[in-house]
Amino acid sequence: MFFCFTFGFEQFKRKSRNQVYTCPHCSAQDVYLVKANDCFTFCFIPLIPCSGTKQLYECYTCGWVNVNQPPF
Ligand SMILES: [Zn+2]
C-alpha cells in the first residue's frame, strides 16, 4: 500500500461581491474586496488557519492589489 500525503500552506481568498470599485491602475470597474486566510493544508484540505483574516482590494482585470481602504 502506498500513501501520498501532501501538506503545505495555502492562501484562500473569498471575494466579496457587495461592492465594486474602479481600479486606479487600469480604470476597470473590477476591483473587489477580498478576504484572505493563510491555512495549513493537509492533502489539499485546509486544516488550521495560520493568521487572521486579511482584507485587500484586488483588480481582476490587471491584478492590481491594495490593502488600503477606498478611495484609492
Ligand atoms: Zn486594474
N, CA, C, O and the ligand as a Tripos MOL2 file, in Angstrom:
@<TRIPOS>MOLECULE
protein
  289   287    73     0     0
PROTEIN
NO_CHARGES

@<TRIPOS>ATOM
      1 N           0.8410   -1.1970    0.0000 N.3       1 MET1
      2 CA          0.0000    0.0000    0.0000 C.3       1 MET1
      3 C           0.8850    1.2600    0.0000 C.2       1 MET1
      4 O           1.9440    1.2940    0.6270 O.2       1 MET1
      5 N           0.4370    2.2530   -0.6940 N.am      2 PHE2
      6 CA          1.2340    3.4730   -0.7810 C.3       2 PHE2
      7 C           0.3580    4.6840   -0.4960 C.2       2 PHE2
      8 O          -0.6670    4.8960   -1.1440 O.2       2 PHE2
      9 N           0.7710    5.4580    0.4670 N.am      3 PHE3
     10 CA          0.0450    6.6770    0.7870 C.3       3 PHE3
     11 C           0.8750    7.8840    0.3670 C.2       3 PHE3
     12 O           2.0800    7.9510    0.6050 O.2       3 PHE3
     13 N           0.2260    8.7860   -0.2320 N.am      4 CYS4
     14 CA          0.9130   10.0150   -0.6000 C.3       4 CYS4
     15 C           0.2840   11.1690    0.1660 C.2       4 CYS4
     16 O          -0.8310   11.5950   -0.1340 O.2       4 CYS4
     17 N           1.0060   11.6610    1.1480 N.am      5 PHE5
     18 CA          0.4960   12.7810    1.9340 C.3       5 PHE5
     19 C           1.1360   14.0630    1.4480 C.2       5 PHE5
     20 O           2.3570   14.1610    1.3190 O.2       5 PHE5
     21 N           0.3260   14.9980    1.1940 N.am      6 THR6
     22 CA          0.8700   16.3020    0.8430 C.3       6 THR6
     23 C           0.3770   17.3200    1.8580 C.2       6 THR6
     24 O          -0.7840   17.3040    2.2670 O.2       6 THR6
     25 N           1.2610   18.1830    2.2460 N.am      7 PHE7
     26 CA          0.8410   19.2580    3.1300 C.3       7 PHE7
     27 C           1.6030   20.5260    2.7900 C.2       7 PHE7
     28 O           2.6600   20.4880    2.1590 O.2       7 PHE7
     29 N           1.0680   21.6060    3.2030 N.am      8 GLY8
     30 CA          1.7100   22.8690    2.8930 C.3       8 GLY8
     31 C           0.8610   24.0220    3.3820 C.2       8 GLY8
     32 O          -0.0660   23.8570    4.1760 O.2       8 GLY8
     33 N           1.2050   25.1840    2.8870 N.am      9 PHE9
     34 CA          0.4570   26.3760    3.2490 C.3       9 PHE9
     35 C          -0.1780   26.9470    1.9900 C.2       9 PHE9
     36 O           0.4350   26.9970    0.9240 O.2       9 PHE9
     37 N          -1.3800   27.3610    2.1420 N.am     10 GLU10
     38 CA         -2.0440   27.9490    1.0050 C.3      10 GLU10
     39 C          -2.8780   29.1390    1.4410 C.2      10 GLU10
     40 O          -3.3660   29.2130    2.5690 O.2      10 GLU10
     41 N          -3.0190   30.0480    0.5260 N.am     11 GLN11
     42 CA         -3.8430   31.2090    0.8330 C.3      11 GLN11
     43 C          -5.2060   31.0340    0.1810 C.2      11 GLN11
     44 O          -5.3210   30.7820   -1.0180 O.2      11 GLN11
     45 N          -6.2190   31.1740    0.9980 N.am     12 PHE12
     46 CA         -7.5790   31.0700    0.4870 C.3      12 PHE12
     47 C          -8.2020   32.4530    0.4430 C.2      12 PHE12
     48 O          -8.1310   33.2220    1.4010 O.2      12 PHE12
     49 N          -8.8020   32.7420   -0.6700 N.am     13 LYS13
     50 CA         -9.3730   34.0660   -0.8520 C.3      13 LYS13
     51 C         -10.8730   33.9530   -1.0680 C.2      13 LYS13
     52 O         -11.3570   33.1110   -1.8240 O.2      13 LYS13
     53 N         -11.5810   34.8190   -0.3880 N.am     14 ARG14
     54 CA        -13.0220   34.9020   -0.6130 C.3      14 ARG14
     55 C         -13.3240   36.2930   -1.1450 C.2      14 ARG14
     56 O         -12.9650   37.3070   -0.5470 O.2      14 ARG14
     57 N         -13.9870   36.3030   -2.2750 N.am     15 LYS15
     58 CA        -14.2640   37.5680   -2.9400 C.3      15 LYS15
     59 C         -15.6420   38.0640   -2.5390 C.2      15 LYS15
     60 O         -16.6370   37.3480   -2.6510 O.2      15 LYS15
     61 N         -15.6820   39.2950   -2.0720 N.am     16 SER16
     62 CA        -16.9550   39.9010   -1.7170 C.3      16 SER16
     63 C         -17.5320   40.6120   -2.9300 C.2      16 SER16
     64 O         -16.8530   41.4180   -3.5660 O.2      16 SER16
     65 N         -18.7700   40.3180   -3.2460 N.am     17 ARG17
     66 CA        -19.4010   40.9270   -4.4190 C.3      17 ARG17
     67 C         -20.2930   42.0970   -4.0280 C.2      17 ARG17
     68 O         -21.0300   42.6380   -4.8530 O.2      17 ARG17
     69 N         -20.2140   42.4790   -2.7580 N.am     18 ASN18
     70 CA        -21.1100   43.5460   -2.3050 C.3      18 ASN18
     71 C         -20.7940   44.8830   -2.9440 C.2      18 ASN18
     72 O         -21.6870   45.6610   -3.2810 O.2      18 ASN18
     73 N         -19.4930   45.1340   -3.1060 N.am     19 GLN19
     74 CA        -19.1090   46.4360   -3.6300 C.3      19 GLN19
     75 C         -18.0420   46.2770   -4.6920 C.2      19 GLN19
     76 O         -17.1210   45.4700   -4.5590 O.2      19 GLN19
     77 N         -18.1800   47.0510   -5.7340 N.am     20 VAL20
     78 CA        -17.2100   47.0480   -6.8200 C.3      20 VAL20
     79 C         -16.5910   48.4300   -6.8990 C.2      20 VAL20
     80 O         -17.2960   49.4370   -6.8240 O.2      20 VAL20
     81 N         -15.2880   48.4810   -7.0490 N.am     21 TYR21
     82 CA        -14.5850   49.7550   -7.1160 C.3      21 TYR21
     83 C         -13.8980   49.8910   -8.4670 C.2      21 TYR21
     84 O         -13.6920   48.9140   -9.1870 O.2      21 TYR21
     85 N         -13.5540   51.1230   -8.7860 N.am     22 THR22
     86 CA        -12.8420   51.3830  -10.0250 C.3      22 THR22
     87 C         -11.3390   51.2910   -9.7710 C.2      22 THR22
     88 O         -10.8230   51.8620   -8.8100 O.2      22 THR22
     89 N         -10.6610   50.5780  -10.6290 N.am     23 CYS23
     90 CA         -9.2180   50.3840  -10.4840 C.3      23 CYS23
     91 C          -8.4770   51.6610  -10.8880 C.2      23 CYS23
     92 O          -8.7130   52.1990  -11.9700 O.2      23 CYS23
     93 N          -7.5760   52.1510  -10.0150 N.am     24 PRO24
     94 CA         -6.8010   53.3480  -10.3680 C.3      24 PRO24
     95 C          -5.6990   53.0430  -11.3770 C.2      24 PRO24
     96 O          -5.0920   53.9530  -11.9430 O.2      24 PRO24
     97 N          -5.4500   51.7640  -11.5940 N.am     25 HIS25
     98 CA         -4.3600   51.3710  -12.4840 C.3      25 HIS25
     99 C          -4.8400   51.2020  -13.9180 C.2      25 HIS25
    100 O          -4.2110   51.7060  -14.8480 O.2      25 HIS25
    101 N          -5.9570   50.4930  -14.1030 N.am     26 CYS26
    102 CA         -6.4280   50.2300  -15.4710 C.3      26 CYS26
    103 C          -7.8270   50.8030  -15.7150 C.2      26 CYS26
    104 O          -8.3820   50.6230  -16.7990 O.2      26 CYS26
    105 N          -8.4060   51.4930  -14.7210 N.am     27 SER27
    106 CA         -9.7060   52.1490  -14.8260 C.3      27 SER27
    107 C         -10.8670   51.1870  -15.0560 C.2      27 SER27
    108 O         -11.9490   51.6190  -15.4530 O.2      27 SER27
    109 N         -10.6680   49.9070  -14.8190 N.am     28 ALA28
    110 CA        -11.7540   48.9450  -14.9660 C.3      28 ALA28
    111 C         -12.5900   48.9050  -13.7020 C.2      28 ALA28
    112 O         -12.0640   49.0580  -12.6000 O.2      28 ALA28
    113 N         -13.8950   48.7000  -13.8570 N.am     29 GLN29
    114 CA        -14.7750   48.5360  -12.6900 C.3      29 GLN29
    115 C         -14.7220   47.0790  -12.2720 C.2      29 GLN29
    116 O         -15.6910   46.3360  -12.4230 O.2      29 GLN29
    117 N         -13.5740   46.6850  -11.7450 N.am     30 ASP30
    118 CA        -13.3550   45.2600  -11.4910 C.3      30 ASP30
    119 C         -12.5440   45.0350  -10.2150 C.2      30 ASP30
    120 O         -11.8600   44.0210  -10.0820 O.2      30 ASP30
    121 N         -12.6210   45.9740   -9.2860 N.am     31 VAL31
    122 CA        -11.8840   45.8390   -8.0240 C.3      31 VAL31
    123 C         -12.8440   45.3660   -6.9430 C.2      31 VAL31
    124 O         -13.8720   45.9970   -6.6970 O.2      31 VAL31
    125 N         -12.5050   44.2580   -6.2990 N.am     32 TYR32
    126 CA        -13.3640   43.6770   -5.2720 C.3      32 TYR32
    127 C         -12.6210   43.5990   -3.9490 C.2      32 TYR32
    128 O         -11.3940   43.4950   -3.9140 O.2      32 TYR32
    129 N         -13.3720   43.6500   -2.8720 N.am     33 LEU33
    130 CA        -12.8110   43.4010   -1.5500 C.3      33 LEU33
    131 C         -12.6060   41.8940   -1.4030 C.2      33 LEU33
    132 O         -13.5320   41.1060   -1.5970 O.2      33 LEU33
    133 N         -11.3860   41.5120   -1.0600 N.am     34 VAL34
    134 CA        -11.0500   40.0960   -0.9460 C.3      34 VAL34
    135 C         -10.5990   39.8280    0.4800 C.2      34 VAL34
    136 O          -9.7740   40.5600    1.0280 O.2      34 VAL34
    137 N         -11.1460   38.7720    1.0810 N.am     35 LYS35
    138 CA        -10.6990   38.3550    2.4070 C.3      35 LYS35
    139 C          -9.8160   37.1290    2.2430 C.2      35 LYS35
    140 O         -10.2350   36.1030    1.7070 O.2      35 LYS35
    141 N          -8.5890   37.2620    2.7150 N.am     36 ALA36
    142 CA         -7.6040   36.2120    2.5100 C.3      36 ALA36
    143 C          -7.2060   35.5870    3.8290 C.2      36 ALA36
    144 O          -6.9970   36.2870    4.8190 O.2      36 ALA36
    145 N          -7.1010   34.2610    3.8440 N.am     37 ASN37
    146 CA         -6.6580   33.4960    5.0100 C.3      37 ASN37
    147 C          -5.4960   32.6010    4.6100 C.2      37 ASN37
    148 O          -5.5490   31.9300    3.5800 O.2      37 ASN37
    149 N          -4.4530   32.5910    5.4180 N.am     38 ASP38
    150 CA         -3.3970   31.6000    5.2330 C.3      38 ASP38
    151 C          -3.7580   30.3720    6.0530 C.2      38 ASP38
    152 O          -4.0040   30.4750    7.2550 O.2      38 ASP38
    153 N          -3.7910   29.2190    5.4130 N.am     39 CYS39
    154 CA         -4.1620   27.9840    6.1050 C.3      39 CYS39
    155 C          -3.0910   26.9230    5.9150 C.2      39 CYS39
    156 O          -2.4370   26.8420    4.8750 O.2      39 CYS39
    157 N          -2.9340   26.1140    6.9520 N.am     40 PHE40
    158 CA         -2.1230   24.9110    6.8190 C.3      40 PHE40
    159 C          -2.9960   23.8380    6.1980 C.2      40 PHE40
    160 O          -4.0780   23.5420    6.7060 O.2      40 PHE40
    161 N          -2.5310   23.2530    5.0960 N.am     41 THR41
    162 CA         -3.3450   22.2630    4.4000 C.3      41 THR41
    163 C          -2.7000   20.8900    4.5000 C.2      41 THR41
    164 O          -1.4770   20.7530    4.5290 O.2      41 THR41
    165 N          -3.5370   19.9030    4.5510 N.am     42 PHE42
    166 CA         -3.0810   18.5220    4.5420 C.3      42 PHE42
    167 C          -3.9360   17.7700    3.5270 C.2      42 PHE42
    168 O          -5.1610   17.7330    3.6360 O.2      42 PHE42
    169 N          -3.2760   17.1730    2.5420 N.am     43 CYS43
    170 CA         -3.9820   16.5280    1.4260 C.3      43 CYS43
    171 C          -4.9750   17.5130    0.7900 C.2      43 CYS43
    172 O          -6.1050   17.1490    0.4620 O.2      43 CYS43
    173 N          -4.5400   18.7370    0.6260 N.am     44 PHE44
    174 CA         -5.3170   19.8030   -0.0140 C.3      44 PHE44
    175 C          -6.5580   20.2060    0.7700 C.2      44 PHE44
    176 O          -7.4320   20.8950    0.2440 O.2      44 PHE44
    177 N          -6.6380   19.7760    2.0320 N.am     45 ILE45
    178 CA         -7.7580   20.1810    2.8780 C.3      45 ILE45
    179 C          -7.2460   21.2150    3.8690 C.2      45 ILE45
    180 O          -6.3090   20.9340    4.6160 O.2      45 ILE45
    181 N          -7.8390   22.4060    3.8930 N.am     46 PRO46
    182 CA         -7.3900   23.3970    4.8610 C.3      46 PRO46
    183 C          -7.7390   22.9750    6.2810 C.2      46 PRO46
    184 O          -8.9080   22.7530    6.5990 O.2      46 PRO46
    185 N          -6.7170   22.8630    7.1390 N.am     47 LEU47
    186 CA         -6.9520   22.3920    8.4990 C.3      47 LEU47
    187 C          -6.9180   23.5240    9.5140 C.2      47 LEU47
    188 O          -7.8630   23.7330   10.2750 O.2      47 LEU47
    189 N          -5.8010   24.2510    9.5040 N.am     48 ILE48
    190 CA         -5.6030   25.2490   10.5480 C.3      48 ILE48
    191 C          -5.3700   26.6150    9.9110 C.2      48 ILE48
    192 O          -4.4190   26.7850    9.1480 O.2      48 ILE48
    193 N          -6.2030   27.5650   10.2070 N.am     49 PRO49
    194 CA         -5.9020   28.9250    9.7460 C.3      49 PRO49
    195 C          -4.6990   29.4670   10.5170 C.2      49 PRO49
    196 O          -4.6810   29.4310   11.7480 O.2      49 PRO49
    197 N          -3.7020   29.9670    9.7990 N.am     50 CYS50
    198 CA         -2.4390   30.3580   10.4340 C.3      50 CYS50
    199 C          -2.3980   31.8220   10.7960 C.2      50 CYS50
    200 O          -1.5840   32.2280   11.6250 O.2      50 CYS50
    201 N          -3.2360   32.6060   10.2110 N.am     51 SER51
    202 CA         -3.1810   34.0240   10.5100 C.3      51 SER51
    203 C          -4.5950   34.5640   10.5140 C.2      51 SER51
    204 O          -5.5400   33.8840   10.1150 O.2      51 SER51
    205 N          -4.7210   35.7680   10.9600 N.am     52 GLY52
    206 CA         -6.0190   36.4140   10.9220 C.3      52 GLY52
    207 C          -6.4360   36.7010    9.4930 C.2      52 GLY52
    208 O          -5.6370   36.6050    8.5620 O.2      52 GLY52
    209 N          -7.6830   37.0480    9.3420 N.am     53 THR53
    210 CA         -8.1770   37.3650    8.0130 C.3      53 THR53
    211 C          -7.6060   38.6950    7.5480 C.2      53 THR53
    212 O          -7.6660   39.7090    8.2440 O.2      53 THR53
    213 N          -7.0540   38.6490    6.3540 N.am     54 LYS54
    214 CA         -6.5260   39.8690    5.7620 C.3      54 LYS54
    215 C          -7.5210   40.4000    4.7520 C.2      54 LYS54
    216 O          -8.1260   39.6390    3.9970 O.2      54 LYS54
    217 N          -7.6790   41.6930    4.7460 N.am     55 GLN55
    218 CA         -8.5530   42.3020    3.7600 C.3      55 GLN55
    219 C          -7.7170   43.0430    2.7460 C.2      55 GLN55
    220 O          -6.8330   43.8200    3.1070 O.2      55 GLN55
    221 N          -7.9880   42.8090    1.5010 N.am     56 LEU56
    222 CA         -7.2870   43.5460    0.4680 C.3      56 LEU56
    223 C          -8.2150   43.7670   -0.7120 C.2      56 LEU56
    224 O          -9.2300   43.0900   -0.8740 O.2      56 LEU56
    225 N          -7.8400   44.7190   -1.5130 N.am     57 TYR57
    226 CA         -8.6230   45.0560   -2.6910 C.3      57 TYR57
    227 C          -7.8460   44.5980   -3.9150 C.2      57 TYR57
    228 O          -6.6760   44.9390   -4.0910 O.2      57 TYR57
    229 N          -8.5120   43.8260   -4.7530 N.am     58 GLU58
    230 CA         -7.8190   43.2380   -5.8810 C.3      58 GLU58
    231 C          -8.5770   43.5220   -7.1680 C.2      58 GLU58
    232 O          -9.7940   43.3520   -7.2430 O.2      58 GLU58
    233 N          -7.8290   43.9610   -8.1850 N.am     59 CYS59
    234 CA         -8.4140   44.1720   -9.5070 C.3      59 CYS59
    235 C          -8.3130   42.8820  -10.2950 C.2      59 CYS59
    236 O          -7.2260   42.3270  -10.4540 O.2      59 CYS59
    237 N          -9.4410   42.4070  -10.7860 N.am     60 TYR60
    238 CA         -9.4580   41.1410  -11.5130 C.3      60 TYR60
    239 C          -9.1600   41.3340  -12.9900 C.2      60 TYR60
    240 O          -9.1320   40.3670  -13.7510 O.2      60 TYR60
    241 N          -8.9370   42.5750  -13.4000 N.am     61 THR61
    242 CA         -8.5680   42.8260  -14.7880 C.3      61 THR61
    243 C          -7.0490   42.8570  -14.9460 C.2      61 THR61
    244 O          -6.4930   42.1780  -15.8100 O.2      61 THR61
    245 N          -6.3760   43.6610  -14.0970 N.am     62 CYS62
    246 CA         -4.9270   43.8220  -14.2730 C.3      62 CYS62
    247 C          -4.1220   43.2150  -13.1360 C.2      62 CYS62
    248 O          -2.8940   43.1660  -13.2180 O.2      62 CYS62
    249 N          -4.7850   42.7450  -12.0630 N.am     63 GLY63
    250 CA         -4.0530   42.1220  -10.9710 C.3      63 GLY63
    251 C          -3.5530   43.0940   -9.9250 C.2      63 GLY63
    252 O          -2.7920   42.7050   -9.0390 O.2      63 GLY63
    253 N          -3.9570   44.3370  -10.0050 N.am     64 TRP64
    254 CA         -3.5560   45.3560   -9.0360 C.3      64 TRP64
    255 C          -4.1070   45.0140   -7.6520 C.2      64 TRP64
    256 O          -5.2690   44.6280   -7.5280 O.2      64 TRP64
    257 N          -3.2880   45.1520   -6.6190 N.am     65 VAL65
    258 CA         -3.6840   44.8040   -5.2570 C.3      65 VAL65
    259 C          -3.3550   45.9680   -4.3340 C.2      65 VAL65
    260 O          -2.2940   46.5820   -4.4440 O.2      65 VAL65
    261 N          -4.2700   46.2610   -3.4300 N.am     66 ASN66
    262 CA         -4.0480   47.3290   -2.4700 C.3      66 ASN66
    263 C          -4.6490   46.9130   -1.1370 C.2      66 ASN66
    264 O          -5.7160   46.3000   -1.0960 O.2      66 ASN66
    265 N          -3.9730   47.2440   -0.0570 N.am     67 VAL67
    266 CA         -4.5070   46.9210    1.2580 C.3      67 VAL67
    267 C          -5.1900   48.1110    1.9000 C.2      67 VAL67
    268 O          -5.7990   47.9800    2.9610 O.2      67 VAL67
    269 N          -5.0980   49.2650    1.2720 N.am     68 ASN68
    270 CA         -5.7210   50.4690    1.8180 C.3      68 ASN68
    271 C          -7.2170   50.4930    1.5220 C.2      68 ASN68
    272 O          -7.7120   49.8150    0.6220 O.2      68 ASN68
    273 N          -7.8970   51.2800    2.2960 N.am     69 GLN69
    274 CA         -9.3270   51.4480    2.0890 C.3      69 GLN69
    275 C          -9.5820   52.3890    0.9260 C.2      69 GLN69
    276 O          -8.7830   53.2970    0.6970 O.2      69 GLN69
    277 N         -10.6540   52.2090    0.1910 N.am     70 PRO70
    278 CA        -11.0040   53.1830   -0.8200 C.3      70 PRO70
    279 C         -11.4580   54.4840   -0.1660 C.2      70 PRO70
    280 O         -11.9340   54.4140    0.9680 O.2      70 PRO70
    281 N         -11.3550   55.6520   -0.7690 N.am     71 PRO71
    282 CA        -10.9080   55.8380   -2.1610 C.3      71 PRO71
    283 C          -9.3930   55.6870   -2.2850 C.2      71 PRO71
    284 O          -8.6380   56.0930   -1.4020 O.2      71 PRO71
    285 N          -8.9810   55.1100   -3.3680 N.am     72 PHE72
    286 CA         -7.5700   54.7900   -3.5410 C.3      72 PHE72
    287 C          -6.7830   56.0400   -3.8930 C.2      72 PHE72
    288 O          -5.5680   55.9720   -4.0790 O.2      72 PHE72
    289 ZN         -6.9080   47.1260  -12.8070 Zn       73 ZN73
@<TRIPOS>BOND
     1     1     2 1
     2     2     3 1
     3     3     4 2
     4     3     5 am
     5     5     6 1
     6     6     7 1
     7     7     8 2
     8     7     9 am
     9     9    10 1
    10    10    11 1
    11    11    12 2
    12    11    13 am
    13    13    14 1
    14    14    15 1
    15    15    16 2
    16    15    17 am
    17    17    18 1
    18    18    19 1
    19    19    20 2
    20    19    21 am
    21    21    22 1
    22    22    23 1
    23    23    24 2
    24    23    25 am
    25    25    26 1
    26    26    27 1
    27    27    28 2
    28    27    29 am
    29    29    30 1
    30    30    31 1
    31    31    32 2
    32    31    33 am
    33    33    34 1
    34    34    35 1
    35    35    36 2
    36    35    37 am
    37    37    38 1
    38    38    39 1
    39    39    40 2
    40    39    41 am
    41    41    42 1
    42    42    43 1
    43    43    44 2
    44    43    45 am
    45    45    46 1
    46    46    47 1
    47    47    48 2
    48    47    49 am
    49    49    50 1
    50    50    51 1
    51    51    52 2
    52    51    53 am
    53    53    54 1
    54    54    55 1
    55    55    56 2
    56    55    57 am
    57    57    58 1
    58    58    59 1
    59    59    60 2
    60    59    61 am
    61    61    62 1
    62    62    63 1
    63    63    64 2
    64    63    65 am
    65    65    66 1
    66    66    67 1
    67    67    68 2
    68    67    69 am
    69    69    70 1
    70    70    71 1
    71    71    72 2
    72    71    73 am
    73    73    74 1
    74    74    75 1
    75    75    76 2
    76    75    77 am
    77    77    78 1
    78    78    79 1
    79    79    80 2
    80    79    81 am
    81    81    82 1
    82    82    83 1
    83    83    84 2
    84    83    85 am
    85    85    86 1
    86    86    87 1
    87    87    88 2
    88    87    89 am
    89    89    90 1
    90    90    91 1
    91    91    92 2
    92    91    93 am
    93    93    94 1
    94    94    95 1
    95    95    96 2
    96    95    97 am
    97    97    98 1
    98    98    99 1
    99    99   100 2
   100    99   101 am
   101   101   102 1
   102   102   103 1
   103   103   104 2
   104   103   105 am
   105   105   106 1
   106   106   107 1
   107   107   108 2
   108   107   109 am
   109   109   110 1
   110   110   111 1
   111   111   112 2
   112   111   113 am
   113   113   114 1
   114   114   115 1
   115   115   116 2
   116   115   117 am
   117   117   118 1
   118   118   119 1
   119   119   120 2
   120   119   121 am
   121   121   122 1
   122   122   123 1
   123   123   124 2
   124   123   125 am
   125   125   126 1
   126   126   127 1
   127   127   128 2
   128   127   129 am
   129   129   130 1
   130   130   131 1
   131   131   132 2
   132   131   133 am
   133   133   134 1
   134   134   135 1
   135   135   136 2
   136   135   137 am
   137   137   138 1
   138   138   139 1
   139   139   140 2
   140   139   141 am
   141   141   142 1
   142   142   143 1
   143   143   144 2
   144   143   145 am
   145   145   146 1
   146   146   147 1
   147   147   148 2
   148   147   149 am
   149   149   150 1
   150   150   151 1
   151   151   152 2
   152   151   153 am
   153   153   154 1
   154   154   155 1
   155   155   156 2
   156   155   157 am
   157   157   158 1
   158   158   159 1
   159   159   160 2
   160   159   161 am
   161   161   162 1
   162   162   163 1
   163   163   164 2
   164   163   165 am
   165   165   166 1
   166   166   167 1
   167   167   168 2
   168   167   169 am
   169   169   170 1
   170   170   171 1
   171   171   172 2
   172   171   173 am
   173   173   174 1
   174   174   175 1
   175   175   176 2
   176   175   177 am
   177   177   178 1
   178   178   179 1
   179   179   180 2
   180   179   181 am
   181   181   182 1
   182   182   183 1
   183   183   184 2
   184   183   185 am
   185   185   186 1
   186   186   187 1
   187   187   188 2
   188   187   189 am
   189   189   190 1
   190   190   191 1
   191   191   192 2
   192   191   193 am
   193   193   194 1
   194   194   195 1
   195   195   196 2
   196   195   197 am
   197   197   198 1
   198   198   199 1
   199   199   200 2
   200   199   201 am
   201   201   202 1
   202   202   203 1
   203   203   204 2
   204   203   205 am
   205   205   206 1
   206   206   207 1
   207   207   208 2
   208   207   209 am
   209   209   210 1
   210   210   211 1
   211   211   212 2
   212   211   213 am
   213   213   214 1
   214   214   215 1
   215   215   216 2
   216   215   217 am
   217   217   218 1
   218   218   219 1
   219   219   220 2
   220   219   221 am
   221   221   222 1
   222   222   223 1
   223   223   224 2
   224   223   225 am
   225   225   226 1
   226   226   227 1
   227   227   228 2
   228   227   229 am
   229   229   230 1
   230   230   231 1
   231   231   232 2
   232   231   233 am
   233   233   234 1
   234   234   235 1
   235   235   236 2
   236   235   237 am
   237   237   238 1
   238   238   239 1
   239   239   240 2
   240   239   241 am
   241   241   242 1
   242   242   243 1
   243   243   244 2
   244   243   245 am
   245   245   246 1
   246   246   247 1
   247   247   248 2
   248   247   249 am
   249   249   250 1
   250   250   251 1
   251   251   252 2
   252   251   253 am
   253   253   254 1
   254   254   255 1
   255   255   256 2
   256   255   257 am
   257   257   258 1
   258   258   259 1
   259   259   260 2
   260   259   261 am
   261   261   262 1
   262   262   263 1
   263   263   264 2
   264   263   265 am
   265   265   266 1
   266   266   267 1
   267   267   268 2
   268   267   269 am
   269   269   270 1
   270   270   271 1
   271   271   272 2
   272   271   273 am
   273   273   274 1
   274   274   275 1
   275   275   276 2
   276   275   277 am
   277   277   278 1
   278   278   279 1
   279   279   280 2
   280   279   281 am
   281   281   282 1
   282   282   283 1
   283   283   284 2
   284   283   285 am
   285   285   286 1
   286   286   287 1
   287   287   288 2
@<TRIPOS>SUBSTRUCTURE
     1 MET1         2 RESIDUE 1 A MET
     2 PHE2         6 RESIDUE 1 A PHE
     3 PHE3        10 RESIDUE 1 A PHE
     4 CYS4        14 RESIDUE 1 A CYS
     5 PHE5        18 RESIDUE 1 A PHE
     6 THR6        22 RESIDUE 1 A THR
     7 PHE7        26 RESIDUE 1 A PHE
     8 GLY8        30 RESIDUE 1 A GLY
     9 PHE9        34 RESIDUE 1 A PHE
    10 GLU10       38 RESIDUE 1 A GLU
    11 GLN11       42 RESIDUE 1 A GLN
    12 PHE12       46 RESIDUE 1 A PHE
    13 LYS13       50 RESIDUE 1 A LYS
    14 ARG14       54 RESIDUE 1 A ARG
    15 LYS15       58 RESIDUE 1 A LYS
    16 SER16       62 RESIDUE 1 A SER
    17 ARG17       66 RESIDUE 1 A ARG
    18 ASN18       70 RESIDUE 1 A ASN
    19 GLN19       74 RESIDUE 1 A GLN
    20 VAL20       78 RESIDUE 1 A VAL
    21 TYR21       82 RESIDUE 1 A TYR
    22 THR22       86 RESIDUE 1 A THR
    23 CYS23       90 RESIDUE 1 A CYS
    24 PRO24       94 RESIDUE 1 A PRO
    25 HIS25       98 RESIDUE 1 A HIS
    26 CYS26      102 RESIDUE 1 A CYS
    27 SER27      106 RESIDUE 1 A SER
    28 ALA28      110 RESIDUE 1 A ALA
    29 GLN29      114 RESIDUE 1 A GLN
    30 ASP30      118 RESIDUE 1 A ASP
    31 VAL31      122 RESIDUE 1 A VAL
    32 TYR32      126 RESIDUE 1 A TYR
    33 LEU33      130 RESIDUE 1 A LEU
    34 VAL34      134 RESIDUE 1 A VAL
    35 LYS35      138 RESIDUE 1 A LYS
    36 ALA36      142 RESIDUE 1 A ALA
    37 ASN37      146 RESIDUE 1 A ASN
    38 ASP38      150 RESIDUE 1 A ASP
    39 CYS39      154 RESIDUE 1 A CYS
    40 PHE40      158 RESIDUE 1 A PHE
    41 THR41      162 RESIDUE 1 A THR
    42 PHE42      166 RESIDUE 1 A PHE
    43 CYS43      170 RESIDUE 1 A CYS
    44 PHE44      174 RESIDUE 1 A PHE
    45 ILE45      178 RESIDUE 1 A ILE
    46 PRO46      182 RESIDUE 1 A PRO
    47 LEU47      186 RESIDUE 1 A LEU
    48 ILE48      190 RESIDUE 1 A ILE
    49 PRO49      194 RESIDUE 1 A PRO
    50 CYS50      198 RESIDUE 1 A CYS
    51 SER51      202 RESIDUE 1 A SER
    52 GLY52      206 RESIDUE 1 A GLY
    53 THR53      210 RESIDUE 1 A THR
    54 LYS54      214 RESIDUE 1 A LYS
    55 GLN55      218 RESIDUE 1 A GLN
    56 LEU56      222 RESIDUE 1 A LEU
    57 TYR57      226 RESIDUE 1 A TYR
    58 GLU58      230 RESIDUE 1 A GLU
    59 CYS59      234 RESIDUE 1 A CYS
    60 TYR60      238 RESIDUE 1 A TYR
    61 THR61      242 RESIDUE 1 A THR
    62 CYS62      246 RESIDUE 1 A CYS
    63 GLY63      250 RESIDUE 1 A GLY
    64 TRP64      254 RESIDUE 1 A TRP
    65 VAL65      258 RESIDUE 1 A VAL
    66 ASN66      262 RESIDUE 1 A ASN
    67 VAL67      266 RESIDUE 1 A VAL
    68 ASN68      270 RESIDUE 1 A ASN
    69 GLN69      274 RESIDUE 1 A GLN
    70 PRO70      278 RESIDUE 1 A PRO
    71 PRO71      282 RESIDUE 1 A PRO
    72 PHE72      286 RESIDUE 1 A PHE
    73 ZN73       289 GROUP 0 **** ****
